Amino acid sequence: MRLSLMFLARRIVALLPVSAVVLTATVACSDSVSPGSSPGVPHIRIINEIFQGDDPAAALARPIDYLIDSATTGAGVANLSPLSMTAGDSGNGYRNTTPGVHSFAARVAGAAPGTTGETSFYTTSTNLPFLPKLVLNAGEYYTILVAGIIPSSGNIPQGTVPMTIITDDQFPGPIFNNVLKGRFHIINLAPYADPSGSGTYVDVYVTNGSTPPADVTVYVPQAQYTSYQSTSAYINVDPGTYVVTFRTSFTGIDLAQQTITVSAGDVRTLVLQSTSAAAPSASNHRVVSLLDHHYD
């Protein structure tokens, strides 16, 4: 059986004017937020964005089991709540595993034998479950996105829930004018950014201060056309407070606004999630801000 995995290319996007990447100095930085007890191993976190239902407009978020090497222990997890993420030792969701080849499977938590999603969401061209495998490297940080709308009965069509894994950047931002910048990237994990439940492209606007802008269209988006189940490039910013606005690229619907404070040396991930099956709006979307690393 041929293994097919979906790898995500990072997009090159415009950066904030305050974030011109001019490296003027180098310093030795210490990462004070990471799974530091085992720095020489791969680290994995898993985000659950699974909905189930034959009508996308009435689908419900479901808990899942995620199996790594056929186990829900270690880096795997049992009964991961809907719209949630694995717990990690620093609040960033990462769990330790071992370097080398691993297998991956995701299923509906507590599904009865023979029912939809009981074996795995990952399916072949004939809509039968398969077991993808991947090499994980020591010292890398990975985010697995488990997202899609599966039917309430029958086989799961191929590609409904792709095997999607992102390698997270663990490095500090640049230093400009003797200030260590903070940085973050965006994960678009919002199926109901489109009424069909298949997601859509979003633009991300970053504005200074804690007051939401009256109209983001007067600004240049810092992460443009970030597709569903994909990630933007990292955005470098001066330490401070910002409002991050998510708007659908082609229909101009504001999905969420989040005020974040970025400290010098922060490396963050912002996850845009749909919280329920409904017409896309700010009422059924949220942003989760994760501090992946912090460099002193």
Secondary structure, DSSP 8 states (H G I E B T S, - for coil): -----EE---------GGG-----------B-SS-TTSTTS-EEEEEEEEEE-SSGGG-EE--EEEEETTBSSTT-EEEE-TT-B---TTSS--EE--SEEEEEEEEETT--TTSTTSS-S-B-TTS-B---EEEE-TT-EEEEEEEEEE-SSS---TTSS--EEEEE------EETTEE-EEEEEEEE-GGGSTTSS---EEEEEEESSS--S-GGGS--SEEEE-TTEE---EEE-SEEEEEEEEETTT--EEEEEEEEE-TTEEEEEEEEE-SSSSSSGGGEEEEEEEEEEB-
